Amino acid sequence: MISFPPPRAPASIRAVPSPGVGCCLLLLAAAFVIRAPAFGDPAYKIDEQFYLFVGDRILHGSLPYVDIWDRKPIGLFLIYAAARLFGGDGFVQYQGLATLCAAGTAMCIFAFSRRYAGIAGATIGGLLYLIWVEIAEGGGGQSPIFYNLPMAGAALLLAAPGQARTRPRAFWAMLLVGIAIQIKYSAVIEGVFFGLVAAYQAWCRDRRTALVETLLLAVTALAPSLIALGAYAAMGHAEEFWFANFTSIFLRGKTPAEDLSHRAATGLLRLVPFTVCGLASSLYLLRSDDSAGVRAWLAFLGTWCIAALIGFFAIGVLYSHYILPLFVPFTAAAVPIFRRRPIGPVLLGLAAWLPIGTGAWPQIATTTRSQRQMAALSALVPAEVTTGCMQMFDGPPILYYLTHACTVSRYPFPDHLSAANEDGAIGVDPAVETRRVLAARPLVITIGDSDVRRPNKRTFAIMREGLARFYRHAGRAWVDERFVSVYVRR
């Protein structure tokens, strides 16, 4: 009996792995390789030290804004609480989670720019994002590393070709915007732009229902924040939530003009390579294909860059990591020119060399040095701090976490009591709270030997007087380019 082999599927429908899958896997691997030097660093940046501390305390029953005061959205703290559920010391866990988000953002950049940059150019764009965030404090778990992913996903959904601009995609995009806002409120500027795009697409689909759909899209974007507010209202803490999240930021003192100008110049200089490449890409695309699709893509991307730039300036403090959200649209705008020879490879070499050639990345020795410094500082803290408590008037807040210290104030973050720009912005008089802390007699108080922020002279005077009367100097350790002293109650 003759047997015949089963028929083969036509080549046009045979399952073939997409080259995009391999590129995304490459970006995932690259993210872990690039960010691996920071894994295990207990004090990468002061902000994420505090986020991990709060996330851990949430799992032990503390309530943000009530038991531990800060003005960051609850979504950010919940991410760190989730990282603690994976066990371990928490450092590698949150850094691994941040790496997955960074890789996901790079994949979104790849998918977004692939249409006009090609497979190679889009992959390079994802790699450039992963490298450049390293030079702006983005190698750990700063909030933009987490919220850039939902914002990039929203952009990918909204910038689809005309036939794919469906109503469900618009609602999913607005939900992603809402999630990003609950990680960092400055994402609202980009969110407004995305909302306007979604509203315009609703108008194009059906003018009769556009108004209702636009209102529903806005409610979708606000839903995560409304849920958070509703949860606190149900617990009887709506006032604390509202003040911390929406009022206190407008009460902060102004940052000195010289500091702002320096930070603005530093941030904007980092965008110069992307801006040059982006302008060259626009000219290249318009000359090679002046179609409506190209013009719409460039208009979306250009306006997104402007919205992100407004978001950078909106808060008014311009810290280094505030530039991180801009790397998403600026990178996507830059990559199409890389496929044009000979100018493309030249511009690519410049964009890739700057973070590496300037020594900004990688800094492999930093993690080991940080571990050694925090071990030396922790050794100065008595074990009884778990019941005797600690107040960090200055220093790395991760020390609370490492020593399992209890607290005597709902303001454990050092800047809230010691920085001049927080005076009048935290809901209580910092001088009164500092006196209350001293009256509570915590076992340990830490203070820096030099100031990293403009100090609140009133609270520093009160604290130094209290330390002289009731505490002894137990020692000091070199941490983050300065000495931090530990005082123990007599």
N, C-alpha and C positions, 0 to 999 in steps of 0.2 A: 504494500500500500504506500502510495506516495503522499508525503506530508509537505505542506507548504508553510513557510515562515509567516507569522502574523504580518498583516500589512503595516507599513511604516506611515507615520503621520506625515502629511505634506510639510515641506520645509517651512512654509509660511505660518503654520500653526504649531509646529513642534516646540516643546518647552525648551527654551534656551535661557540660561541665567543672564539676567540683565547686567550690562557692565556697571550700571549704577550701584548694584548690590555690592560688587567688589570694591568700588570706590568708597562706599559708606563704611564697609568693614575696615578699609585702610584708614579712614578718618577716625574710627573708633580706636584702632590700635595706636594711631599717632597721638591721640589725646592722652592715653595712658602713658606713653613713652615720654611725651613732652612734660607732663605734669608730675611724673613719678618722683622727681627730686624733692618735691614738697610733701610727699606722703609721710605722715608721722610727725610733722612739725607741730608742736603744741601751741606755738604762738606766732602763726604765720602773719596775721594782721589783727589789730586790737578789736575790730568789729566782730569778726567771726569767732574770736575767743569768747566774746560776750554772748553771741548767738548760741554757741554750744552750751555754755553755762545755763542760759535760760531754757533751752530745749531740754536739758537734763532735769532742771528743777520742775518743769512742767510735768514730767513723768513722776515726780515725787509730790505732786499736788499743788505746786505754786501756780498762781494765776497771773499772767502778764497784765501790766497796767494797774493791778491791785496789790499783789504781793511783791512784784518786781516791776519797777517803772522803766518804760522806754517808749519811744514814739514809732518804732518800726511796726509794720503790719503783722498781724497774728500769723499770716501764712508763712512768713519767713521763719518764725520760731517753731512752727509745726514741722517744717522741713528738717530742722535740726533735731527736734524731738523724734522724728521718724528715723533719722540716722542713728540715734542712740538705741533704737530697738534692734539694730543689727549686732549689738554686743560690742565686745572689745573695749578699747580705751576711748572710742568715739572719734578720734582724729582721722584715722585712715577711712573710717566709715563715712564721715561727712565729706571728706575730700574725694572719695570714690564716687559718691553721689553727685558731687559737683562736676567731676570728670565726665560722667555719663551725660549730664546736662550740657556741658561744653561740647561734647562730641555730637549730641543731638542738634545743637545750634549749627555746628559746622556742616552737618548733613542737610539742614534746611537751607543754608547758604548754597550748598552744592545744587540742591534741587531747584532753588530759585533762579540761579544764574546759568544753569546748564543750557537753557534754551538758546542763549546768545553768546555764551562763552565756550561751549563745547564741553565734553567730558573732562579733558585735561585741565582746561582753564577753571572749570567749576571745582574740581578737586583741589587745585592750587588755592582757590579762594577759601575753602574750608581749612586748609592747612595754615594759611596766613592768619586767619582768625585765631586759631589755636595758639600760634606763636605770639601774636601781638598782644593778646590779653595778658600775657605773662609780664609785660613791662608796665602794666598799669594796675598792679596789685590783684590781677585776676587769676593767679595760679592756685588759689585756694577756693574759699566758699563765699566770696563777696556776693551780695544780693543780685547784681546784674548777671552773674554767671548762671543763676537759677532762672531769673525772669526773662533773660534773652531768648530762652528756648520757646516759651509760649508766644512771645512777640514775633519771633521768626516764623513760627508755625502759623500764626494769624496772617502774616504777610503772604506766606506761601498760598494760603487758602484764597485770599482776596485778589491776588495778582494772577490768578489762573486765566487761560484764554477765555474769550467771550462765551462760548457754549458751556463752559464748565462753571460759570459764575452762578451757581444755584443758590436757592434760599437756605438750604441746610448748611452749606459751606459758610455762608455769612454768619449764621448763628453760632456755628462752632468757632469761627474766628473771634466773635465778640466774647464768647465764654473764655477763650484763651487770653484775651485782653484782660478780662476781669480777674483771672487767676494771677496774671503778671502784676496787676495793680495791688493785689493782696500780698505780694512779695516786696514790692517797693512802689510807693505812691507816685514817684516821679515818672513811672511808666504811663501815667494818665495823658501826658502830652502826645506821645505816639498813639495812644489809644483813641484820642479824639480824632486824629487823622484817619486811623483805620475805620472809625465809626462813620466819618464823612464819606469814605470810599464805599462802605457797605450801604449807606443811605442812597448814594448815587446809583449804585447797582440795583437797589430795590426800585428806584424811580424808573430805571431803564427796563426792568422786568414788567412792571405794571404800575402805571401812575395812579390808578384808582386806589390801590392798597398800600402805596409807598409810605404814607404818613403813619399808618398803623404799624406797618412792619418796622419802620425806623424807631418808633417808640418801644416796640418789643425788643429790638436789637440793643437799645440803650439799657433797658431793664436787664437784659442778659449780661451785659458788661458790668453792671452794678451789682448783680446777684451775689457774687462771693463776698463783697463788702457788706451788703445788706444782711447776709446770713451771719457774718461775724458780729455786726452790730446787734442783730436780733438775739444771738446767743448771749451776749453780755447783758442785754436788757432783761432777758429771762432770768439771769442770775442776779439782777438788781444792781448792775455795774455799768449801765449805759453811759452815765456821766463821766466815769473814769475812762472808758473806752473813747468817747468822743473827744475829751480834752487831750489825751495822749496822742490820738491818731490825727486829729484835724485842727486843733487849736494851738497846741504848744509850739509847733514849728514856726508859727508866725510871731511868737513872742521872743524868739532867740535874738540875742544881740547881733549887730552887723559885724561881718568879718572885715578887718582892716583892708583898706583899698590896696595897699602894697602886697598883702598876701593874696588877694583876689587876682591882681594883675599877674603875679608870678604863676599862680595855679592855672589861670586861663591860658597864658602863653605856653606853659608846659603841655597842657592838654591839646591845644590847637596845633602845636608843632608836630604832635604824633599823628595828626590827620593829614599832614601835607603830602606824604607819599600816596595815600589813598585818593586825595583830591586830585592830584596830578594824573594818576592813572584813571580816575573816574572821568575827568574831562576828556582825556585822550580816548577812552572807551566810547564816550558819547559821540565824538566826532567820527570815530571809526564806524560805529553802527549806523549813523545817519548817512554816511557816504556810501556804505555798502548795501544798505537796505532801508530806504526811507519809507517804510510801510507804516500803516496805522498801528500795527502791533508793536513795532519797535518804539514808536513815539509814545504810545501808552505805557509801555514798560519803563522807558526812561523817565516819563513824567511821574509815575508812581514812585520810582526809586529816588528821584531827585527830591520830591516832596517829603518822602520818608526821612531822607538825610537831614532836611531842614527841621522837621519835627523833632528828630533825635537831638539835633544841635540846640534847639530851644529847651528841650528837657534838661540838657547839660547845664544851661545857665539858669534854669527856673528856680532851683532851690537857693542859689546864691552863695554856696560855700565852695564849690568847684574842687572837691578833693580828687585825688588822682584817679580813684576807681570810678568816679562819675563819668569818665570818658568811655567806659566799657560798652555801654549800649550802642554807642556810635560805630563801633567796629563792625556791627552786623550789616547795616545798610551800606556803609562806606566800602566794606570789602566786596559786597555783591556788585556795587557800582564799578569797582576797579578792575575786575577780572576779564571782561571781554577783550581788552586790548592785548592781553598776554598771548593771544593766538596770532597776532599780526607781527610779522617779521620785517625788519630786524628790531624795531622799537620795543616790541613786546617782551622779549627776553631781557633786554636792558632794564626796563622798568621793573620787571619781576625780580631781577637780581638786586636792584636797589631796595625794593619793598621787603625782600626776604633778609637782606644783609643787615639792615638797620637794627632790629632787635638783637641780633646775634653779634654783630660786629661791635656794637657799643658796650657789650658785656652785660646787658640787661637780662639776658637769658643764655644758658641756664646758670643758676647759682647753686651748684650741687652742695657746697659746703654749708649753706645756710641752715638746713634742717638739723644737721649734727650740732652746729653751734647753738641753735635755739634750744635743742633738747638739753644740752649741757648747762645753759644759762638758767633754764627753768628748774632743773634739778637742784642747782645751787641755791636759787631763791626759795624753793619749797623746803629745803633742808633747814632754813632759818625759822620756819613756822612750827611751833609746838604741836604735837599730835592732839592735844586737848582742844584745839581750835574747832573741832567738830561740835563741841558743846559750849565752848567759851566764846565762839564767834569771831568774825573778822570784818573790818571795814577798810576797803581799799580807797584811800583818799587820792592815791596816784599809783600807777603801776599796771602791769598786765592783768586784766580781769580773769584770765584763765587760772590764776592762782586759787580762786575760790573753788574751781572745779577740781584741780589737782589735789588740794588739801581737804576737800569735802567740808569746808568751813560753813558753819551757819552764819546768818547775817542778822544785824540789828536794825537795818534800815531798808526801806523799799527802794532806796536809791543806791544800789551797790556799784553801778558803773561809775568809775572815778570822775569822769568829766562833769557829771551832773551836779556835783557839789564843789568841784575845784576849778572849773573853767569859767572865765568871765562872761562868755557869750550865753551861758545857761542861766545866769542870774535873772530871775523873774520869769523863766520859761518852763519850770518843772512842776508848777502847781503849789509849791511851798517856798518860803524864804530859805535859801541855802544856808544862811548864817544860823537861823533857828534850828534847822535840821542838823547842822554840824554840832551845835551845842547839845542837841538831844542825843546824838551818837556818842559824844564824849560822856554824857551822863549815864548812858547805858553800859559803859565800861566794857567794850569788847576786849577779848584777850589780846587780839593782834590788830594793829593799824599799820598800813604801809603808806609810804610817801616817797616821791621822787626827789633826788638831790638837785635836779634841774627841771625846768618846766618845758613840756612839749606843746602846751597850749597857753594862750594868754591867761594868766591865773586870776582867780577871784581873790583879790587881796584881803577882803573881809574874812572869808572862810579860812584862808591860809593862816592868817594871824590867830584866829581862834584855835585852829588845829595845832599849830606849833606851841601855843601856850599850854594847851591840854597835854600834849606829848611831854613837855618839859616837867609838868607837875605830876603826872600819873603813870608815865611809861618809861621804860629803859630801852636803850638802843641795843637790839639783839644782833645786828650786823647788816650788811648790805651786799647786794649782788649786782654784777654788771648785766643789764638786760636792755636790749634794743638801743645800743649806743649811749647808755647812761646808767647811773647807779640808782637802784631802788632800795630804800632802807626799810627794815622791818623793826617795828617797836612792839614790845611785849609789856602787858600790864604788870606793874609792880605788885 
